[in-house]
Amino acid sequence: MRWTIIIRASVATALLCTPAAGQSVSDRRVVPTEDGFLEIDTQTGNVTECRRTPEGYRCGPAKNDQGGLQAEIDRLRRENAELRGQLTRQRMRPQQPSDQEIDRALDVMERFLRRFIGIMREPDRT
């Protein structure tokens, strides 16, 4: 009995670690879950869900909410188009600095010039 469990576990590990025929190792990702793991085919996007059962692991296609996923994709496309439109409008209309920003820049420039002129008027200290 004990050896049977060890052999089954070894075979399962070997099968999970070896890629299917014609499929490279990098095409699949295994993500652990609470009661098993998910196997994701990075080329096709197919997800296989494997759950632990008393007999071993049972694997099958993962349930997905295609309608919900498509609704989210559509929402993101609309949002992306809206943001691109805003960006295009901002690029077409150059932003002018506000009066407050101009006053601040002139204040900095005035302080700079006053200090520079003061340095130039000082007698040579050398």
N, C-alpha and C positions, 0 to 999 in steps of 0.2 A: 504494500500500500504506500509506504513512504517513498520507495523508489519510483513508483508510478507517478507520484506528484512531482518529484524532482525531474523526471524525464519529461513530463508534460510541460513543466515550467521552462525547461531548457529548449524544447522544441518551439514553444510559443515565442520565447525570446529570440531564437534564431530566425524564425519566420518574420517577426516584426522588424528585425534589424536588416534583413536582406530585401533589396528592392525587387519589385515585380519585374517580370521579363520586359526588356525594352525601356525600363524606367531607371533613371539615374538616382543616386542617393539624395542629391540636392533637390529633387522634385517634390519631396514629401517632408512634411514637418509633423512631429508628434507633440501634442500639447496635453499634459496631464489634467485630469478633472478629479472631482471628489470620488467618483465611483468607476473610474476607468481612464480613458484618454480619447482625444480626438486626433484623427489623422487627416491632415490637410494636403491636398495635391496642389502645389503652387502653380502648376501649369494650367490646370482646368478650373481650379477653385472648388472642386468637389470636396466635401467634408464627410468623413466616415466616423461614426460615433461607436466606440467600443466600451461596453459596460461589463463590469465584473459580475458574474453569476456563480452560483454554487458549482456549476459544471465547468466553469472557465470563463473566457471572455466571449461575448456575443457582439458582433459588429454588424452594422448596417448603415445605410445613408442617414445622415443627421437630418432632423426635421428643421426646416427653415421657413420663415415667414416671407415668402417672395413678394407678396403684396405690400407688406410693411417696408421691406427693403427698397422696393421700387418707389414707394411714396417718399421715402427719405432721399433717394437719389434725385427725384424730381424736385423736391424742395431745395436741395443743395444747388441744383442747376439754376433754378430761378434766383436764388440768393446770389450766386456767382455772377449771373448776367446783370443783376441790379448793381452789384458792387463794381463791376467793370464799367457800367454806364456812369456811375458817380465818378469814378476815376478819370474817365474820358472827359467829362464835363469840367472837372477841376483842372485838367491839363490844358484845356482850351481857353480857360479864363484864368489868366495869371493873377495870383493873389497880391493885392497891394498891402503894404504895411499899414497898420492903424496909426492914428495920430499919437497915441500913447507910445508905440514902438519907435516912431520917429523922434519924439521928444526925448526918450531915454537915450537913443543913439547920439543925438546932438549934445545931451548933457555929458555923456562919456567923452565925446570929442572935445567939448569945451574944457573939461578938466585936464585932458591930455595936453591941449595947446597951452593952457595957462601954466602948467607945470613945465612944459618944454621951454616956453619963453623965459620962465623964471630961471631955469638952468642956464640958458644962453646969456642972460644978463648978469649972472654972478661973475665976479672977477675971477681970474685964473687962480686956483688954489695951489698950483705947483710952484 
